Amino acid sequence: MKKLLLLALALSTGNAYADDGSPQLKTESQAVVRNAGYQCDKVNGVYPAAFGGSVTVFCDDVYQYTIKDKGGRYSVEVDD
């Protein structure tokens, strides 16, 4: 898996981000979401969770996904 996404998941505990994510983090998150079979043509924002080792990804001004690290494998969940 991409090193930046792994780093964002590892550092997500206790951090608050004011911006919407770096271009590289957006690109890597988009790739993870697409590889899981979900639609994501444009990433609007990527936000590491304050606790729990997950990243929330907003795509296409419509979709919201959560990427979680589960023992070195990444899962993508659709947030309704």
Phi, psi and omega in degrees: 000159182297139183293323183292319178295318177299317178296318179297320178293320181291324183268002187291340180287121176083001181255143174239132182248129181274335182267186184256019177102149179288158178302322181291319178296322177298315181297315181291321178295319178300319179296319179296316180298313180295320179296337176277357176095013181256159181277134175197087180279327180219129177271119179274333179186151178227124185228114174294142179289150178295325179220148171107355176065043178230165179231132176262131182240129176253127184234143169055026182058015184226314191263147176228127181234155173239125176259128180235144175268117180241087178064039180090354175249142182260134176246148178241126178243142177274127177264123180277000000 
